[in-house]
Amino acid sequence: MPVWLRESSWRQTLTAVYLELPLRGARATPANIFCGEQYLKVSIPPFLFEAILYAPIDDTNSTAKIENGNIFFTLYKKEPAIWDSLTLANADKEKLQHLRENAVLKAHEKAKEETEAKKITKQEHKKYALEATMKLEEAERKRIEDLKEKERQKVAKELELWKKQQKDADKYESIQKKRELHQEIKPLKERKNEKMNKTRIPNEGTSKTKLKSTKGCHGSSSMFSQNLKEEQLPAPRSAATIKVNFTPRVFPTALRESRVAEEEEWLHKQAEARRVINSDLSELEDLKEEEKNPDWLKDKGNKMFAMGNYLGAVNAYNLAVRLNNKLPLLYLNRAACHLKLRNLHKAIEDSSKALELLTPPVPDNENARVKAHVRRGTAFCQLELYTEGLQDYEAALKINPKNKNIEEDAEKIRHLIQGTMQSS
């Protein structure tokens, strides 16, 4: 049977009505208030307030403020006028039921329209974001193509310049060789002419000597031409082996494109995992390769937890922790399983270990830290250690002050502590 809230005060102006409703110690939220065009309802079990207003109001712009155990309504009138009373006098049950049903129906229609509008707005935002992303990608693609084209033109110009330089160098080297060859042939010809002049005798009687010396001259000319030919040939190149050394790389990417620190960390983790697997854990020898992966075991434990198999989930998390004891989510999830199994002390240990690993406190691990504090606080409260539990809930509220559920649970723990202190 509901308890009607009849203690209320109101005042009005030409355009608005101001209503104050005391809550008698009850805790109200916006979900407990319903306001229609001519129907106002506040339902906080076991308390109930219901009113058929004297005239229609603008329910869209009207407001309700919860403060100091009271609800303050500001109701804007649709038509400026002075009301004779707050509620409609002499309203029978049928009219009351009709107004109530109309108010609920309009509220449903309005909520449906707002949902549709939000859906359309969300789709438009997604479409705009997609178009903006496509434009950015197209601009980035065009920029990259322009850079490639500029680099291609630059390389082509450098190649043409290099070819021209090589051609000029070959031409200059050919001219130099011809000049050197000419300089070598000229003294040989002069020497040949000198020898021929020395061996030539004007007396015809000495034809035998002349013939002999002529033969000697031909022989010397052949020898010089052979020496000249040998000087023109370049020396053969010596055979050798060129050894090329490459930087040893575990990953296929080039060193300039890789993240060395992250790769080293990954290799260290893999080595640590292999060391643990190859240690004295004889029971791991029969496991499959994927069953030796901590991430795979974590996912398996999550699925078992969702199915209600808390003991199986604990076993999966235990094996994952033995493979890698540096993942805070393993301890956090195992603490949730221990809470379900009423292993409260183990839940406190796992939550504390998760908080140790969730350092430094950064925005990315806020949710995990909140869960760790809440689970440890829950375990403390179930052990009737309400002071320690309240400390954890207050720490969770500092991290996420907007969480109403944690705030309500913390308030309940405070009431329990006060009740325990009064009874003692």
Secondary structure per residue as TSV (DSSP state, phi and psi in degrees):
chain	resnum	aa	ss	phi	psi
A	1	M	-	360.0	121.7
A	2	P	-	-74.3	153.1
A	3	V	E	-100.5	118.3
A	4	W	E	-78.3	134.1
A	5	L	-	-90.3	105.5
A	6	R	-	-108.7	-9.3
A	7	E	-	-84.0	105.1
A	8	S	-	-148.4	155.2
A	9	S	E	-132.2	145.3
A	10	W	E	-146.9	157.6
A	11	R	E	-146.2	163.8
A	12	Q	E	-144.6	159.6
A	13	T	-	-122.3	-173.5
A	14	L	S	-66.0	-26.8
A	15	T	S	-117.2	-9.4
A	16	A	E	-146.5	159.7
A	17	V	E	-124.4	132.8
A	18	Y	E	-114.2	116.1
A	19	L	E	-119.1	132.5
A	20	E	E	-116.5	127.0
A	21	L	E	-125.6	112.4
A	22	P	E	-73.4	146.9
A	23	L	-	-102.9	-5.4
A	24	R	T	56.8	43.5
A	25	G	T	83.6	-3.4
A	26	A	-	-76.3	155.4
A	27	R	-	-105.0	118.7
A	28	A	-	-107.7	150.1
A	29	T	-	-129.5	164.4
A	30	P	G	-57.0	-24.5
A	31	A	G	-70.4	-18.2
A	32	N	G	-84.0	-4.6
A	33	I	E	-111.6	132.4
A	34	F	E	-129.7	127.5
A	35	C	E	-132.3	121.6
A	36	G	-	-110.7	-167.8
A	37	E	S	-67.0	-36.1
A	38	Q	S	-139.6	19.5
A	39	Y	E	-136.7	130.0
A	40	L	E	-129.1	131.5
A	41	K	E	-142.6	135.6
A	42	V	E	-127.7	117.1
A	43	S	E	-121.4	106.3
A	44	I	E	-127.9	90.6
A	45	P	T	-48.4	130.2
A	46	P	T	-92.8	10.3
A	47	F	E	-90.2	149.7
A	48	L	E	-147.4	134.8
A	49	F	E	-130.2	130.2
A	50	E	E	-142.0	136.6
A	51	A	E	-147.7	135.2
A	52	I	E	-95.9	110.1
A	53	L	B	-67.9	155.2
A	54	Y	S	-63.7	-36.2
A	55	A	S	-146.0	162.2
A	56	P	-	-63.9	149.7
A	57	I	B	-124.6	167.6
A	58	D	-	-88.5	91.7
A	59	D	T	-69.4	-16.9
A	60	T	T	-72.9	-42.8
A	61	N	T	-93.3	-13.3
A	62	S	-	-68.3	150.0
A	63	T	E	-129.8	159.9
A	64	A	E	-136.9	130.2
A	65	K	E	-123.3	126.4
A	66	I	E	-98.5	119.5
A	67	E	E	-157.5	131.6
A	68	N	T	54.2	42.3
A	69	G	T	74.3	14.5
A	70	N	E	-130.9	159.2
A	71	I	E	-115.4	125.4
A	72	F	E	-108.7	114.9
A	73	F	E	-98.2	139.1
A	74	T	E	-121.6	104.2
A	75	L	E	-108.4	118.4
A	76	Y	E	-91.1	128.6
A	77	K	B	-73.6	145.6
A	78	K	S	-72.0	-37.8
A	79	E	S	-124.9	127.4
A	80	P	-	-59.7	122.3
A	81	A	-	-170.0	162.6
A	82	I	-	-98.4	122.8
A	83	W	-	-80.8	145.9
A	84	D	S	-76.3	-31.2
A	85	S	-	-153.5	168.9
A	86	L	S	-72.3	-42.0
A	87	T	B	-110.2	164.4
A	88	L	-	-78.0	122.8
A	89	A	T	-79.5	151.7
A	90	N	T	57.7	40.3
A	91	A	-	-89.6	118.4
A	92	D	-	-78.7	175.0
A	93	K	H	-65.4	-37.6
A	94	E	H	-64.8	-44.3
A	95	K	H	-65.6	-40.7
A	96	L	H	-60.3	-44.9
A	97	Q	H	-64.3	-41.1
A	98	H	H	-62.0	-45.9
A	99	L	H	-65.4	-39.5
A	100	R	H	-63.5	-46.3
A	101	E	H	-64.3	-41.2
A	102	N	H	-62.0	-40.6
A	103	A	H	-64.3	-44.1
A	104	V	H	-65.0	-40.9
A	105	L	H	-63.1	-44.2
A	106	K	H	-64.5	-37.1
A	107	A	H	-64.4	-41.2
A	108	H	H	-64.2	-43.7
A	109	E	H	-63.2	-41.3
A	110	K	H	-64.6	-41.8
A	111	A	H	-64.2	-39.0
A	112	K	H	-64.3	-43.4
A	113	E	H	-62.8	-42.0
A	114	E	H	-64.1	-39.7
A	115	T	H	-63.2	-44.5
A	116	E	H	-63.1	-41.6
A	117	A	H	-63.5	-41.7
A	118	K	H	-63.8	-39.3
A	119	K	H	-63.2	-44.4
A	120	I	H	-64.4	-43.6
A	121	T	H	-61.8	-41.7
A	122	K	H	-62.9	-42.6
A	123	Q	H	-63.6	-40.2
A	124	E	H	-64.3	-40.7
A	125	H	H	-63.7	-41.8
A	126	K	H	-63.2	-42.1
A	127	K	H	-63.2	-43.1
A	128	Y	H	-65.0	-41.8
A	129	A	H	-63.9	-39.8
A	130	L	H	-64.7	-44.4
A	131	E	H	-63.7	-42.3
A	132	A	H	-63.1	-40.4
A	133	T	H	-64.5	-41.4
A	134	M	H	-64.4	-39.7
A	135	K	H	-64.2	-43.2
A	136	L	H	-63.2	-42.4
A	137	E	H	-65.3	-39.4
A	138	E	H	-65.2	-41.9
A	139	A	H	-63.7	-41.2
A	140	E	H	-66.1	-39.7
A	141	R	H	-63.8	-41.9
A	142	K	H	-65.2	-39.8
A	143	R	H	-63.3	-41.8
A	144	I	H	-65.4	-41.0
A	145	E	H	-63.4	-39.9
A	146	D	H	-63.4	-42.1
A	147	L	H	-64.0	-40.6
A	148	K	H	-63.3	-42.2
A	149	E	H	-64.7	-42.5
A	150	K	H	-62.7	-42.3
A	151	E	H	-66.4	-38.0
A	152	R	H	-63.3	-44.2
A	153	Q	H	-64.4	-38.8
A	154	K	H	-64.2	-45.1
A	155	V	H	-64.6	-39.1
A	156	A	H	-63.1	-42.4
A	157	K	H	-63.5	-43.4
A	158	E	H	-63.3	-37.7
A	159	L	H	-66.2	-43.3
A	160	E	H	-63.2	-42.5
A	161	L	H	-62.6	-40.6
A	162	W	H	-65.2	-42.0
A	163	K	H	-61.2	-41.9
A	164	K	H	-64.0	-42.6
A	165	Q	H	-64.1	-40.7
A	166	Q	H	-63.7	-40.1
A	167	K	H	-64.6	-43.0
A	168	D	H	-65.5	-38.6
A	169	A	H	-66.7	-42.3
A	170	D	H	-62.8	-40.5
A	171	K	H	-64.9	-43.3
A	172	Y	H	-66.0	-38.6
A	173	E	H	-66.0	-37.5
A	174	S	H	-64.4	-42.4
A	175	I	H	-63.6	-41.1
A	176	Q	H	-64.0	-40.9
A	177	K	H	-64.0	-43.1
A	178	K	H	-61.4	-40.5
A	179	R	H	-65.7	-43.2
A	180	E	H	-64.9	-40.8
A	181	L	H	-62.6	-40.6
A	182	H	H	-64.7	-40.0
A	183	Q	H	-66.8	-30.9
A	184	E	H	-77.6	-36.7
A	185	I	H	-70.5	-36.6
A	186	K	H	-59.7	-51.2
A	187	P	H	-64.6	-29.8
A	188	L	H	-65.4	-42.7
A	189	K	H	-63.1	-40.7
A	190	E	H	-63.6	-42.0
A	191	R	H	-63.9	-39.4
A	192	K	H	-63.9	-43.0
A	193	N	H	-64.3	-38.3
A	194	E	H	-63.2	-43.5
A	195	K	H	-66.0	-38.2
A	196	M	H	-65.9	-37.0
A	197	N	H	-67.1	-36.8
A	198	K	H	-68.7	-38.5
A	199	T	H	-82.4	-11.4
A	200	R	-	-80.8	122.8
A	201	I	-	-114.2	134.3
A	202	P	S	-72.2	-21.2
A	203	N	-	-75.4	132.1
A	204	E	G	-74.3	-19.2
A	205	G	G	-69.4	-19.8
A	206	T	G	-98.9	41.5
A	207	S	H	-68.0	-31.9
A	208	K	H	-66.5	-42.7
A	209	T	H	-64.7	-39.5
A	210	K	H	-63.3	-42.9
A	211	L	H	-63.7	-39.1
A	212	K	H	-65.3	-46.0
A	213	S	H	-67.7	-32.0
A	214	T	H	-65.4	-41.5
A	215	K	H	-60.8	-41.2
A	216	G	H	-63.7	-35.6
A	217	C	H	-67.4	-41.3
A	218	H	H	-62.6	-38.7
A	219	G	H	-63.7	-42.6
A	220	S	H	-66.5	-35.5
A	221	S	H	-65.3	-39.9
A	222	S	H	-64.4	-39.0
A	223	M	H	-65.7	-41.1
A	224	F	H	-67.4	-40.3
A	225	S	H	-65.3	-35.1
A	226	Q	H	-67.1	-42.3
A	227	N	H	-62.7	-38.1
A	228	L	H	-65.5	-40.1
A	229	K	H	-64.1	-40.4
A	230	E	H	-66.0	-35.3
A	231	E	H	-69.1	-27.9
A	232	Q	H	-73.2	-29.4
A	233	L	S	-75.1	132.1
A	234	P	-	-75.3	156.1
A	235	A	-	-70.6	144.3
A	236	P	-	-66.8	147.9
A	237	R	-	-74.7	145.1
A	238	S	-	-82.2	139.6
A	239	A	-	-76.7	140.0
A	240	A	-	-155.7	165.2
A	241	T	-	-118.1	127.4
A	242	I	-	-98.0	123.9
A	243	K	-	-99.7	124.9
A	244	V	-	-108.4	124.4
A	245	N	-	-104.4	135.0
A	246	F	-	-114.1	149.6
A	247	T	-	-68.6	127.2
A	248	P	-	-66.1	129.9
A	249	R	-	-131.4	129.4
A	250	V	S	-79.2	-38.1
A	251	F	S	-92.9	149.8
A	252	P	S	-74.2	-17.0
A	253	T	S	-73.0	155.7
A	254	A	-	-68.6	153.1
A	255	L	G	-62.8	-33.8
A	256	R	G	-72.0	-18.6
A	257	E	G	-103.2	-3.0
A	258	S	S	-101.1	164.6
A	259	R	-	-104.0	100.0
A	260	V	H	-63.9	-42.7
A	261	A	H	-62.9	-45.1
A	262	E	H	-66.2	-38.6
A	263	E	H	-65.7	-40.9
A	264	E	H	-64.0	-40.2
A	265	E	H	-63.5	-42.0
A	266	W	H	-63.4	-43.3
A	267	L	H	-63.4	-38.5
A	268	H	H	-63.9	-42.7
A	269	K	H	-64.5	-40.8
A	270	Q	H	-64.2	-41.3
A	271	A	H	-64.3	-40.3
A	272	E	H	-64.1	-42.1
A	273	A	H	-64.4	-41.0
A	274	R	H	-64.7	-37.7
A	275	R	H	-64.2	-41.0
A	276	V	H	-67.4	-42.1
A	277	I	H	-65.3	-38.5
A	278	N	T	-84.5	3.1
A	279	S	S	-79.8	-152.0
A	280	D	S	-84.6	21.8
A	281	L	-	-82.3	81.6
A	282	S	G	-67.0	-24.5
A	283	E	G	-73.0	-12.6
A	284	L	G	-82.3	-8.9
A	285	E	G	-66.8	-31.2
A	286	D	G	-87.9	-1.2
A	287	L	S	-81.2	154.0
A	288	K	-	-72.6	168.4
A	289	E	S	-65.3	-40.9
A	290	E	G	-70.6	-23.8
A	291	E	G	-76.1	-7.7
A	292	K	G	-95.9	9.1
A	293	N	-	-98.9	120.7
A	294	P	H	-59.9	-37.5
A	295	D	H	-65.1	-40.6
A	296	W	H	-63.3	-41.8
A	297	L	H	-65.9	-36.2
A	298	K	H	-62.9	-45.9
A	299	D	H	-62.3	-38.5
A	300	K	H	-64.6	-42.3
A	301	G	H	-63.0	-38.3
A	302	N	H	-63.2	-41.2
A	303	K	H	-65.1	-41.2
A	304	M	H	-64.7	-38.5
A	305	F	H	-63.1	-42.1
A	306	A	H	-64.3	-30.9
A	307	M	T	-84.0	-5.2
A	308	G	T	90.0	4.5
A	309	N	-	-89.5	76.5
A	310	Y	H	-69.0	-36.7
A	311	L	H	-66.8	-42.2
A	312	G	H	-63.2	-38.0
A	313	A	H	-64.2	-40.8
A	314	V	H	-61.1	-42.3
A	315	N	H	-62.6	-40.9
A	316	A	H	-64.5	-43.0
A	317	Y	H	-66.9	-35.7
A	318	N	H	-60.6	-46.3
A	319	L	H	-66.1	-38.6
A	320	A	H	-64.0	-38.5
A	321	V	H	-66.2	-36.9
A	322	R	H	-67.1	-29.2
A	323	L	H	-79.4	-37.7
A	324	N	-	-150.2	106.4
A	325	N	T	-95.0	20.7
A	326	K	T	-112.5	8.7
A	327	L	-	-98.6	112.5
A	328	P	H	-66.5	-29.1
A	329	L	H	-65.1	-28.4
A	330	L	H	-63.2	-46.1
A	331	Y	H	-68.1	-38.7
A	332	L	H	-64.2	-43.9
A	333	N	H	-69.4	-37.2
A	334	R	H	-67.1	-32.6
A	335	A	H	-62.7	-38.3
A	336	A	H	-63.3	-39.6
A	337	C	H	-64.6	-42.3
A	338	H	H	-64.1	-34.3
A	339	L	H	-63.3	-41.8
A	340	K	H	-65.6	-34.4
A	341	L	T	-88.2	1.5
A	342	R	T	65.1	25.1
A	343	N	-	-88.8	75.7
A	344	L	H	-69.0	-40.5
A	345	H	H	-65.5	-39.4
A	346	K	H	-67.4	-35.0
A	347	A	H	-62.7	-39.8
A	348	I	H	-65.5	-42.3
A	349	E	H	-63.2	-45.8
A	350	D	H	-66.4	-39.1
A	351	S	H	-64.5	-41.2
A	352	S	H	-64.4	-41.8
A	353	K	H	-63.5	-39.9
A	354	A	H	-62.3	-41.2
A	355	L	H	-65.8	-34.3
A	356	E	H	-63.2	-39.3
A	357	L	H	-80.3	-21.6
A	358	L	S	-84.4	57.0
A	359	T	-	-128.9	145.6
A	360	P	S	-74.8	158.4
A	361	P	-	-70.5	114.9
A	362	V	-	-129.2	164.4
A	363	P	G	-57.9	-29.2
A	364	D	G	-68.3	-25.8
A	365	N	G	-110.7	22.4
A	366	E	H	-62.6	-48.9
A	367	N	H	-60.6	-40.9
A	368	A	H	-65.4	-40.0
A	369	R	H	-67.9	-38.0
A	370	V	H	-62.1	-44.9
A	371	K	H	-62.2	-40.9
A	372	A	H	-63.1	-45.0
A	373	H	H	-64.5	-42.4
A	374	V	H	-64.8	-42.8
A	375	R	H	-68.5	-38.5
A	376	R	H	-68.9	-39.8
A	377	G	H	-63.6	-38.6
A	378	T	H	-62.8	-42.6
A	379	A	H	-63.9	-40.8
A	380	F	H	-61.3	-44.0
A	381	C	H	-65.6	-37.9
A	382	Q	H	-68.4	-22.8
A	383	L	T	-88.3	6.3
A	384	E	T	65.0	25.2
A	385	L	-	-98.9	73.2
A	386	Y	H	-68.8	-32.7
A	387	T	H	-64.0	-46.7
A	388	E	H	-65.0	-39.5
A	389	G	H	-62.9	-41.3
A	390	L	H	-62.7	-37.3
A	391	Q	H	-60.8	-41.7
A	392	D	H	-66.8	-41.5
A	393	Y	H	-65.7	-38.1
A	394	E	H	-67.2	-35.3
A	395	A	H	-65.2	-39.1
A	396	A	H	-64.7	-37.5
A	397	L	H	-67.5	-32.8
A	398	K	H	-63.7	-37.1
A	399	I	H	-73.3	-43.5
A	400	N	-	-132.2	82.7
A	401	P	T	-70.6	-11.2
A	402	K	T	-89.0	-2.4
A	403	N	-	-80.2	105.9
A	404	K	H	-69.8	-34.4
A	405	N	H	-63.6	-44.3
A	406	I	H	-64.5	-38.7
A	407	E	H	-63.8	-41.6
A	408	E	H	-66.2	-41.8
A	409	D	H	-63.9	-40.6
A	410	A	H	-62.5	-39.7
A	411	E	H	-64.1	-40.3
A	412	K	H	-62.0	-41.2
A	413	I	H	-64.6	-37.5
A	414	R	H	-63.0	-42.7
A	415	H	H	-62.5	-39.7
A	416	L	H	-62.6	-42.1
A	417	I	H	-64.2	-43.1
A	418	Q	H	-63.2	-41.0
A	419	G	H	-64.4	-38.8
A	420	T	H	-66.0	-40.2
A	421	M	H	-67.6	-38.1
A	422	Q	H	-69.1	-38.4
A	423	S	H	-68.3	-30.9
A	424	S	-	-79.0	360.0
